[in-house]
Amino acid sequence: MTTLFALCDCNNFYASCERVFNPALNGKPVVILSNNDGCVIARSNEAKEQGIQMGEPYFKIRNLVENKLVDAFSSNYVLYGDMSDRVMQTLSQFTPNLEVYSIDECFLDLSGFSSTNLLNYAWEIKQTVHQWTGIPVSLGVAPTKALAKLANKLAKKSSKANGVLVLTNPFHIRKALEATKIDNVWGIGRQYATFLKKRNVHTAYDFTQLSENWVRQHMTVVGVRLLKELRGESCLDLEDVAPAKKGICTSRSFGARVNTFEDLQEATASYAARCARKLRQQKSCAKVITVFVNTNQFSERDSQYHASKTICMPVATSSDMELTQYAIIALKAIYRDGYLYKKSGVYVTDIVPENQIQYDLLDKVNRDKHSKLMGVIDNLSDRFGRSKVRVATQGFKNTWQLKSDFKSPFYTTKLNDIPTVYLR
């Protein structure tokens, strides 16, 4: 059976999520800001046309926002995550096999649809997603994942394609390869792009003319897979289940600088609990925990201090109580009074499946009890929101929380924020 993939990519996803519930934003420049409203991490097409760059510090566009020339929003990841789930659930109506590649991208396996009118089917997918979720999407369809990715990029840029491009004809595939700069090829980073340009490889088509031996020598087996993919030979299978993470980190810059151990402890314990939740979600446990703290390296008037502490725990765990306990032990070892702390974080490694834990003969922890308790906490969090039930060291003051002066409501996940429709 001939392989066939579609890549569905949400257009300007974060901005589109805001527009679903605020149609007045349609056609206007919209930007989404990073944690603590620091810099631009997402832009609508209108914002791009105004010359606003990715990573632009907020203070540089403050006048545009205050004069209502640009609408700015604090990042609302709860809303974006829920909207992403809705898009993926809609896409699952069109094929039993799909791979959620990122929060706004999904590969669909269309290998059994070769006899279908692919262009019409892709348009049906696009229109259904927009009708059911309000999110505009683009689709690229091709025999391999790399070509589908390439087709998707061209579909967005081409006014003729208007968001949908099917590449199955060899002539059309060649034209698409010739129209794609080597910098824009999926899997070609900046260093490889510079390296290839020096050797007169400027387009995706130029790359396909290289020999496998040369690519293997200079770009390893990963480069060879990409070469074959662009030549139409499928080498990258669909990943129905995302692989478990080998390391999990939770860290944030504080909304205001922290100068007490109590506030730093609250933040660090909360980050450890979030790491524990992520471990349980992928049915894993971690044996090593690292805690780090930083002051603001860009402040010339403040004293600087950066430190970290790693602890190898006796038994791998995903328990909130254990991870927060060891996180606080590590924090006490590195905390120094007299500094204004800007950031702390928790990083867990040496991750193993929860059914492959090596126990300690001297272990005194009732792990069965911990596991049942964590299950109850997760169920309560799913029903009533994160951190409704928490370890005491996580505290309740939350003076360290992120600054988010422009955050939109939680339209889909918080009862009080659900939009109200009035009938006249």
C-alpha positions as CSV (number, residue, x, y, z in Angstrom):
1,M,0.0,0.0,0.0
2,T,1.3,3.4,-1.0
3,T,2.1,5.6,2.0
4,L,0.4,9.0,2.2
5,F,0.6,11.6,4.9
6,A,-1.2,14.9,5.6
7,L,0.2,17.5,7.9
8,C,-2.4,19.7,9.4
9,D,-1.0,22.9,10.9
10,C,-3.1,25.5,12.8
11,N,-2.6,29.0,11.4
12,N,-1.2,31.5,13.9
13,F,-2.5,29.1,16.6
14,Y,-2.3,31.2,19.8
15,A,-3.7,34.3,18.1
16,S,-6.4,32.2,16.4
17,C,-7.5,30.8,19.9
18,E,-7.9,34.4,21.1
19,R,-9.9,35.3,18.0
20,V,-12.4,32.4,18.4
21,F,-13.9,34.0,21.5
22,N,-13.2,37.6,20.5
23,P,-14.2,38.0,16.8
24,A,-13.5,41.8,17.1
25,L,-9.8,40.8,16.8
26,N,-10.2,39.4,13.3
27,G,-8.2,41.4,10.8
28,K,-6.3,43.2,13.6
29,P,-2.6,42.8,14.7
30,V,-2.5,40.4,17.6
31,V,0.6,39.3,19.6
32,I,1.0,36.8,22.4
33,L,3.5,37.5,25.1
34,S,5.8,35.1,26.9
35,N,5.9,34.3,30.7
36,N,5.8,37.5,32.7
37,D,4.8,39.4,29.6
38,G,8.4,39.6,28.6
39,C,8.5,39.3,24.8
40,V,6.5,38.3,21.7
41,I,6.2,34.5,21.2
42,A,3.3,34.5,18.6
43,R,1.9,36.9,16.0
44,S,-1.0,37.2,13.7
45,N,-0.3,37.9,10.0
46,E,-1.3,41.5,10.6
47,A,1.3,41.9,13.4
48,K,4.0,40.4,11.1
49,E,3.1,42.9,8.4
50,Q,3.7,45.7,11.0
51,G,7.3,44.4,11.3
52,I,6.9,43.0,14.8
53,Q,9.5,40.3,15.2
54,M,9.4,37.0,17.2
55,G,11.2,37.6,20.5
56,E,10.5,41.4,20.4
57,P,10.6,42.7,24.0
58,Y,7.2,44.0,25.1
59,F,8.6,47.4,26.1
60,K,9.5,48.0,22.4
61,I,5.8,47.7,21.3
62,R,4.2,49.1,24.5
63,N,3.2,52.3,22.6
64,L,1.5,50.3,19.9
65,V,-0.5,48.4,22.5
66,E,-1.4,51.5,24.6
67,N,-2.5,53.3,21.4
68,K,-4.6,50.3,20.5
69,L,-2.7,49.7,17.2
70,V,-1.8,46.2,18.4
71,D,-3.8,43.9,20.7
72,A,-1.5,42.0,23.2
73,F,-2.4,39.0,25.3
74,S,-0.5,37.2,28.1
75,S,0.1,33.5,27.2
76,N,-3.0,31.4,28.2
77,Y,-1.7,27.9,27.9
78,V,-4.7,26.3,29.5
79,L,-6.9,27.8,26.8
80,Y,-4.5,26.9,24.0
81,G,-4.0,23.3,25.3
82,D,-7.8,22.7,25.4
83,M,-8.3,24.2,22.0
84,S,-5.5,22.0,20.7
85,D,-7.3,18.9,22.1
86,R,-10.5,19.9,20.3
87,V,-8.7,20.3,17.0
88,M,-7.0,16.9,17.4
89,Q,-10.2,15.2,18.3
90,T,-11.8,16.7,15.2
91,L,-9.0,15.4,13.0
92,S,-9.4,11.9,14.5
93,Q,-12.8,11.8,12.7
94,F,-10.9,11.6,9.4
95,T,-8.4,8.8,10.0
96,P,-7.9,6.2,12.7
97,N,-4.1,6.9,12.7
98,L,-2.6,10.2,13.6
99,E,0.4,11.7,15.3
100,V,0.1,14.8,17.4
101,Y,3.4,16.4,16.5
102,S,3.0,19.6,18.6
103,I,0.3,21.7,20.1
104,D,-0.6,23.1,16.7
105,E,0.5,20.3,14.3
106,C,-0.7,16.8,13.5
107,F,0.3,14.2,11.0
108,L,-2.6,12.1,9.5
109,D,-2.1,8.7,7.9
110,L,-4.1,8.8,4.7
111,S,-2.5,5.7,3.2
112,G,-5.8,4.0,2.7
113,F,-7.3,6.9,0.9
114,S,-5.4,6.7,-2.4
115,S,-8.6,6.1,-4.4
116,T,-10.2,9.2,-2.7
117,N,-10.1,12.6,-4.3
118,L,-7.4,13.9,-2.0
119,L,-7.8,17.5,-2.7
120,N,-11.6,17.4,-1.9
121,Y,-10.9,15.3,1.2
122,A,-8.2,17.8,2.4
123,W,-10.6,20.7,1.9
124,E,-13.3,18.8,3.9
125,I,-10.9,18.4,6.8
126,K,-9.9,22.1,6.7
127,Q,-13.5,23.3,6.6
128,T,-14.7,20.8,9.3
129,V,-11.9,21.9,11.7
130,H,-12.8,25.5,11.2
131,Q,-16.5,24.9,11.6
132,W,-16.2,22.8,14.7
133,T,-13.4,24.7,16.5
134,G,-13.1,28.1,14.8
135,I,-9.4,27.5,14.2
136,P,-8.1,28.0,10.6
137,V,-5.7,25.3,9.4
138,S,-3.5,24.5,6.4
139,L,-2.9,21.0,5.0
140,G,-0.1,19.5,3.0
141,V,-0.6,16.0,1.6
142,A,2.3,14.0,0.2
143,P,3.8,10.4,0.1
144,T,6.3,11.1,3.0
145,K,6.2,13.2,6.2
146,A,9.0,15.5,5.0
147,L,7.2,16.2,1.8
148,A,3.9,16.8,3.6
149,K,5.7,19.3,5.8
150,L,7.1,21.0,2.7
151,A,3.7,21.0,1.1
152,N,2.1,22.5,4.2
153,K,4.6,25.4,4.1
154,L,3.8,26.1,0.4
155,A,0.1,25.8,1.1
156,K,0.3,28.7,3.6
157,K,2.3,30.9,1.3
158,S,0.5,30.3,-2.0
159,S,-2.7,32.3,-2.6
160,K,-3.6,29.8,-5.3
161,A,-3.4,26.9,-2.9
162,N,-5.3,28.8,-0.3
163,G,-4.2,26.6,2.6
164,V,-4.4,23.1,0.9
165,L,-1.7,21.5,-1.3
166,V,-1.6,17.9,-2.5
167,L,1.8,16.7,-3.8
168,T,1.5,13.3,-5.4
169,N,2.5,14.1,-9.0
170,P,6.3,13.8,-9.6
171,F,6.3,17.0,-11.6
172,H,4.6,18.9,-8.9
173,I,6.9,17.5,-6.2
174,R,9.9,18.6,-8.2
175,K,8.5,22.1,-8.6
176,A,7.8,22.2,-4.9
177,L,11.3,21.1,-4.0
178,E,12.8,23.7,-6.4
179,A,10.6,26.4,-4.7
180,T,11.8,25.6,-1.2
181,K,14.9,27.1,0.2
182,I,17.3,24.8,2.0
183,D,16.8,26.9,5.2
184,N,13.0,26.0,5.1
185,V,13.5,22.2,4.9
186,W,12.2,20.3,7.9
187,G,15.2,19.0,9.8
188,I,17.8,21.3,8.3
189,G,19.0,23.6,11.0
190,R,21.0,26.9,10.7
191,Q,24.4,25.2,10.8
192,Y,23.6,22.6,8.2
193,A,21.9,25.2,6.0
194,T,25.1,27.4,6.1
195,F,27.2,24.3,5.4
196,L,25.1,23.2,2.5
197,K,24.9,26.7,0.9
198,K,28.7,26.8,0.8
199,R,28.5,23.7,-1.3
200,N,26.0,25.3,-3.7
201,V,23.0,23.4,-2.2
202,H,20.4,26.2,-2.0
203,T,17.1,24.4,-2.5
204,A,15.4,21.2,-1.3
205,Y,15.8,20.0,-4.9
206,D,19.6,20.6,-4.8
207,F,19.7,18.5,-1.7
208,T,17.9,15.6,-3.3
209,Q,20.7,15.5,-6.0
210,L,23.4,14.7,-3.4
211,S,24.7,11.2,-3.1
212,E,23.7,9.1,-0.1
213,N,27.3,8.4,0.8
214,W,28.1,12.1,0.9
215,V,25.1,12.9,3.0
216,R,25.8,10.0,5.4
217,Q,29.4,11.2,5.8
218,H,28.5,14.8,6.5
219,M,25.0,14.6,8.0
220,T,24.9,11.1,9.5
221,V,22.0,8.6,9.1
222,V,19.5,11.3,10.0
223,G,20.4,13.3,6.9
224,V,20.1,10.1,4.8
225,R,16.6,9.6,6.1
226,L,15.7,13.2,5.2
227,L,17.3,12.7,1.7
228,K,15.1,9.6,1.1
229,E,12.0,11.3,2.4
230,L,12.4,14.2,0.0
231,R,13.0,11.7,-2.8
232,G,9.6,10.2,-2.0
233,E,10.7,7.2,0.0
234,S,8.9,7.0,3.4
235,C,11.4,6.5,6.3
236,L,9.6,8.2,9.2
237,D,6.7,6.2,10.6
238,L,3.8,7.7,12.3
239,E,4.2,7.8,16.1
240,D,0.8,6.9,17.5
241,V,2.1,7.3,21.1
242,A,4.6,10.1,21.9
243,P,7.8,8.6,23.4
244,A,8.3,9.1,27.1
245,K,10.5,12.1,28.0
246,K,14.0,11.3,29.4
247,G,14.1,14.5,31.4
248,I,11.4,16.8,32.7
249,C,12.0,20.4,33.8
250,T,9.6,22.9,35.3
251,S,10.9,26.4,35.9
252,R,9.6,30.0,35.7
253,S,10.9,33.5,36.1
254,F,9.1,35.1,39.0
255,G,6.5,37.9,38.5
256,A,8.4,39.9,41.2
257,R,11.9,39.3,42.6
258,V,11.9,37.0,45.6
259,N,14.1,37.6,48.7
260,T,12.8,35.2,51.3
261,F,13.3,31.5,51.7
262,E,9.6,30.9,52.3
263,D,8.6,32.3,48.9
264,L,11.4,30.5,47.1
265,Q,10.3,27.3,48.9
266,E,6.7,27.7,47.7
267,A,7.7,28.1,44.1
268,T,10.2,25.3,44.1
269,A,7.8,22.9,45.8
270,S,5.1,23.8,43.2
271,Y,7.6,23.1,40.4
272,A,8.5,19.7,41.9
273,A,4.8,18.8,42.2
274,R,4.3,19.7,38.5
275,C,7.2,17.5,37.5
276,A,5.6,14.7,39.6
277,R,2.3,15.1,37.7
278,K,4.1,15.0,34.3
279,L,5.9,11.8,35.4
280,R,2.6,10.2,36.3
281,Q,1.0,11.2,33.1
282,Q,3.6,9.3,31.1
283,K,3.6,6.4,33.7
284,S,7.2,7.0,34.7
285,C,9.3,7.7,37.8
286,A,12.5,9.6,38.3
287,K,15.5,8.8,40.5
288,V,17.5,12.1,40.2
289,I,16.3,15.6,41.0
290,T,18.1,18.9,40.4
291,V,17.1,22.2,41.8
292,F,18.5,25.5,40.6
293,V,18.1,29.2,41.5
294,N,19.2,32.3,39.7
295,T,19.2,36.1,40.3
296,N,18.6,38.5,37.5
297,Q,21.8,38.4,35.4
298,F,20.8,41.5,33.5
299,S,20.6,43.7,36.6
300,E,23.7,45.7,37.1
301,R,22.7,47.0,40.5
302,D,21.9,43.6,42.1
303,S,24.4,41.1,43.5
304,Q,24.6,38.0,41.4
305,Y,24.2,34.4,42.5
306,H,23.5,31.2,40.6
307,A,23.6,27.7,42.1
308,S,22.2,24.2,41.7
309,K,22.0,21.0,43.7
310,T,21.4,17.4,42.5
311,I,20.2,14.6,44.7
312,C,20.0,10.9,43.8
313,M,16.9,9.5,45.6
314,P,16.9,6.0,47.1
315,V,14.0,4.9,44.9
316,A,12.6,6.3,41.7
317,T,9.3,8.1,42.4
318,S,6.5,10.2,41.0
319,S,5.0,11.2,44.3
320,D,4.4,14.9,45.0
321,M,5.4,14.3,48.7
322,E,8.7,12.7,47.9
323,L,9.8,15.0,45.1
324,T,8.8,18.2,47.0
325,Q,10.7,16.8,50.1
326,Y,13.9,16.3,48.2
327,A,13.5,19.5,46.3
328,I,13.4,21.5,49.5
329,I,16.4,19.6,50.9
330,A,18.3,20.6,47.7
331,L,17.0,24.2,48.0
332,K,18.2,24.5,51.6
333,A,21.7,23.4,50.5
334,I,22.0,26.2,47.9
335,Y,19.9,29.0,49.3
336,R,21.8,32.1,50.3
337,D,20.3,35.1,52.2
338,G,20.6,38.6,50.9
339,Y,19.9,38.0,47.2
340,L,17.0,39.0,45.0
341,Y,16.1,35.8,43.2
342,K,14.5,36.0,39.7
343,K,14.1,32.3,38.9
344,S,14.1,28.8,40.3
345,G,13.5,25.4,38.7
346,V,13.3,21.7,39.2
347,Y,14.7,19.1,36.7
348,V,14.1,15.4,37.1
349,T,16.2,12.8,35.2
350,D,17.1,9.1,35.3
351,I,13.5,8.4,34.3
352,V,12.2,4.8,34.2
353,P,8.8,3.2,33.6
354,E,6.8,3.0,36.8
355,N,6.6,-0.8,36.4
356,Q,10.5,-1.1,36.3
357,I,11.4,0.5,39.6
358,Q,14.3,-1.0,41.5
359,Y,13.3,-0.9,45.2
360,D,15.6,-0.5,48.2
361,L,15.6,-3.1,51.0
362,L,15.7,-0.4,53.6
363,D,12.9,1.7,51.9
364,K,10.4,2.8,54.5
365,V,8.0,4.6,52.2
366,N,4.5,3.1,51.8
367,R,4.6,3.3,48.0
368,D,1.2,1.7,47.4
369,K,-0.4,4.3,49.7
370,H,1.4,7.1,47.9
371,S,0.3,5.8,44.5
372,K,-3.4,5.7,45.6
373,L,-3.1,9.2,47.1
374,M,-1.6,10.6,43.9
375,G,-4.4,9.0,41.9
376,V,-7.0,10.8,44.1
377,I,-5.1,14.1,43.8
378,D,-4.9,13.8,40.0
379,N,-8.7,13.1,39.8
380,L,-9.5,16.1,41.9
381,S,-7.1,18.3,39.8
382,D,-8.8,17.1,36.6
383,R,-12.3,18.0,38.0
384,F,-11.6,21.2,39.9
385,G,-8.4,22.6,38.5
386,R,-4.7,22.3,39.2
387,S,-3.4,22.8,42.8
388,K,-6.8,22.6,44.4
389,V,-5.2,19.9,46.5
390,R,-1.5,20.4,47.2
391,V,1.4,19.6,49.5
392,A,1.6,22.1,52.4
393,T,5.1,23.4,51.3
394,Q,3.5,24.7,48.1
395,G,1.8,27.3,50.2
396,F,-1.0,29.7,49.2
397,K,0.6,33.2,49.1
398,N,1.8,32.8,45.5
399,T,3.6,36.2,45.6
400,W,6.1,34.7,43.1
401,Q,3.5,33.9,40.4
402,L,4.0,35.0,36.9
403,K,2.9,38.5,35.8
404,S,0.1,38.2,33.2
405,D,-1.5,41.6,32.9
406,F,-3.2,40.8,29.6
407,K,-4.5,37.3,30.1
408,S,-7.8,36.4,28.5
409,P,-10.4,34.3,30.3
410,F,-10.3,30.5,30.5
411,Y,-13.3,30.3,28.1
412,T,-13.4,26.5,27.8
413,T,-12.2,25.2,31.2
414,K,-13.5,27.5,33.9
415,L,-17.2,27.7,34.5
416,N,-17.3,31.4,35.4
417,D,-15.4,32.3,32.2
418,I,-17.8,30.5,29.8
419,P,-19.1,33.1,27.4
420,T,-22.8,34.1,27.8
421,V,-25.0,34.4,24.8
422,Y,-28.0,36.8,25.1
423,L,-31.0,36.2,22.8
424,R,-32.9,39.3,21.7
